[in-house]
Each structure stands twice: as structure tokens, then as C-alpha cells.
Amino acid sequence: MIERVNIQIYFLFVFFIQGNCKHALVIRDMRILHKDDIHNALFYPLIRTQFRLRHSKCTICQIHRARKVTYEDKKCPQSPCFFCEYCYYLLHYSEDGRLLYDDFHVYDYP
């Protein structure tokens, strides 16, 4: 089922994805369909470009690619915080492999 949305020019729309992820969208211009446009609503939204998947670097070392992401981590400068494997285990585990604290959320990062 296709739902219609009231659109306003220069109005801030916010989309929430996966809980904490917010995306802002402002429509600056619109036009009426003309005879050369695709009139079937199932073809929309049209994909005009293919975006490259960007990978985040480790927040701590700023060198390696992030492999873990933490939320609400008390020892981190921000939430979410991205970690390479080395920095994540260095900050969260003792030398004998015990987790130092567990009052945060951690997920694998692609």
C-alpha cells in the first residue's frame, strides 16, 4: 500500500532508523509530472546515483577501519563510538581477557 505524505517546501523532516540514527531531509524544490516522466508510483523513488558505502575509522586511533560500535559507553568520548579490534579490546578487556565493565551496548560494525 502506498501512503501519501504532506510535503512542505523548506520544512525539516526527520526520519528515525534503527533507534538512534536520525536522517534530516529538506525538500527545496518540486515540480508537476510531465508526459516524459514515469507515471507509475511503484517506480519511485527513482535512484539517480549509486552511493559508495563509507566505512568509519576507529574513533580512538583514527587509523584502522572500525569493526565494533558501542552505544552509551561511559569510557568513550561520544555515542556511538567506533573501534578497530585492537582499540576495542584494549579499552574493554583486562590483560587476562576479562571484560572490565558491561553497562554499554556493543555491535559488530560492517
ABEGO torsion letter per residue (X at the ends): XBBBBBBBBGBBBBBBBGGABBBBBBBABBBBBBAABBABAAAOBBBABBBBBBBBBBAAAGABBBABBBBGBAABABOBBBBBAAAAAAAABBAAGBBABABBBBBBBX
